[in-house]
Amino acid sequence: MLCEISLWGNFFTTWMALSVLGFISVMTMSTLTFLKYYRNPTYEQWCYKSNPKYPSPKMVRNEIITMMKGMLSALLCPTLSLYLSERGYSKAYCGVTDEYPLSYLIISFFVSWIVSDFFEFYYHRLGHTIRVFWEQHKSHHVFFNPSPFAVIADEYVDQVFRAAPILIYPLLVPINIDMLFFQFALFFYCYGVYLHSGYEWDILDAHHPIFNTSFQHYVHHAKSIMNKPYHTGFMFKIWDRMFGSMYEDECICARHERERGNRTREIWEKIDIPDYSVLLAPSFWLKA
């Protein structure tokens, strides 16, 4: 599909087309999750919230604005990848062929998934261990109590680096660009919505031995600063274990907070639930 889009125009029109697809995808996933957990939260839902407080509408507005900036800059990478492919400088391809059958597509999906997850981990780690990278990344940590709109709420340079595999992989090996784009746009972003949702799930406990959960990512947003790279991994915990960047202090996950008596109805009744309907008012956005 991406190959067909790129054939209809030039670099700019391809970037614009991908931006429309990207906007629809990220806004749909983030908005549906936000509506479920933030529009009219219940006591039962709140018991699973990592941070008992709710972000202000202004903070959510800033997440959305920064998310749009991050999306537009990140999409330069697949656009450039398609541009180079058309001119014979890239090994990106579309569809399933005799040369690259379905088995190759499946294998390349899993290889790129694992390699990309390590890349995301290590680049993210650099953002907490090297000053020049931290200067680019620290704006993401303004959202210490994130909502589903914070997934790619990064500055331009940071998000271009995060999307770089979409450009680099096709320069090195033959890879299906449709698969790669949708792996990042849907597979990685979808899991990112969960990580930034602010809510924990029973089905994926905070102490899961393999996968990073929304709790680990909340701890990362709230506790990780320069030279404290807690939980910079995206999906798999193995990378943080290998590099010694697990958060080992007292667990503050929602399950333990419930066991300590910190998720009672009495506390819930004192929680300020913001009126997020202001996000629908044009005047609210004009004040940004």
C-alpha positions, 0 to 999 in steps of 0.5 A, a space after each residue: 500500500 505504501 508503495 502505491 501511495 508514493 507512486 502518486 506524487 512526490 516526497 511532500 505528498 507522500 509525507 502528507 498522505 502518511 501523516 493523514 494515515 498516522 493522524 487517524 491511527 494515533 488519534 483513534 487508539 489514544 482517544 478511545 483509551 482516554 475516553 474509557 479511563 478518563 472521561 467518567 472514571 469509576 472507583 473500580 477503575 481508579 483502584 488500578 491507576 498507578 498514580 491516584 491523581 489525574 492529569 489536568 486538561 492543560 497537561 493533556 492538551 500539551 501531550 496532544 500538541 507534542 504528540 502531533 509534532 512527534 508524529 509529523 517528524 517521525 513520518 519523515 523516516 518512512 517517507 524518505 525510505 520510500 523515496 530512496 526505494 523508488 530510486 534504487 537506493 533502498 531494499 524496501 519492497 511491498 507485497 509477497 513475491 516469489 523472491 520474498 514469500 510469506 515465510 520471509 515476511 513472517 521471519 522478518 517481522 519477528 526479527 525486526 520486532 526484537 531488534 527494534 525493541 532493543 534499539 528503542 531500549 538503548 536509544 531511550 537509555 542514552 536519553 538518560 545517560 548522555 547529556 546531549 540526548 537528555 536535552 532532547 528527551 527531557 521534555 517527554 518527562 514533563 508528562 510525569 503522570 501520562 495519559 494515552 496521548 503521551 506515547 510519542 509526545 517527544 520533540 522533533 529530533 527525539 522522534 526522528 531517532 526513534 523512527 530511524 529503524 524504518 529508514 535504516 533497515 531497508 538500507 541494509 536488508 530487503 524488508 516489506 515496508 508495509 509490514 515495517 510501517 504498520 509494525 511501528 504505527 500499530 504494533 508498537 504504538 498500540 502497546 505504547 498506548 497501554 504503557 501510557 494509559 496510567 492504568 494497570 491490568 490484572 492480565 498483565 501484572 506489574 511484576 510480570 517476568 517478561 513484559 514491561 507493563 504500564 506500571 514500569 512505564 509510569 515509574 519511568 515517567 515519574 522517577 527516571 531522570 538524568 543518570 537514573 535510567 529506570 525502565 527505559 525498555 519498551 516491551 521486554 524487561 530483559 534489556 533493563 535486567 541486562 543493563 541493571 536499570 530495574 527500579 528496585 525501591 519499594 513497589 508502589 504498583 496499584 495492587 500493593 497500594 490496594 493492599 496497603 489501604 491506599 485505594 479506599 472509597 474515602 480516598 476516592 471521594 477526595 480525588 479531583 476528577 478534571 472536566 476534560 470536556 474543555 478539550 472539545 472547546 476551540 477556545 481552549 486550544 487557542 490559549 495553548 
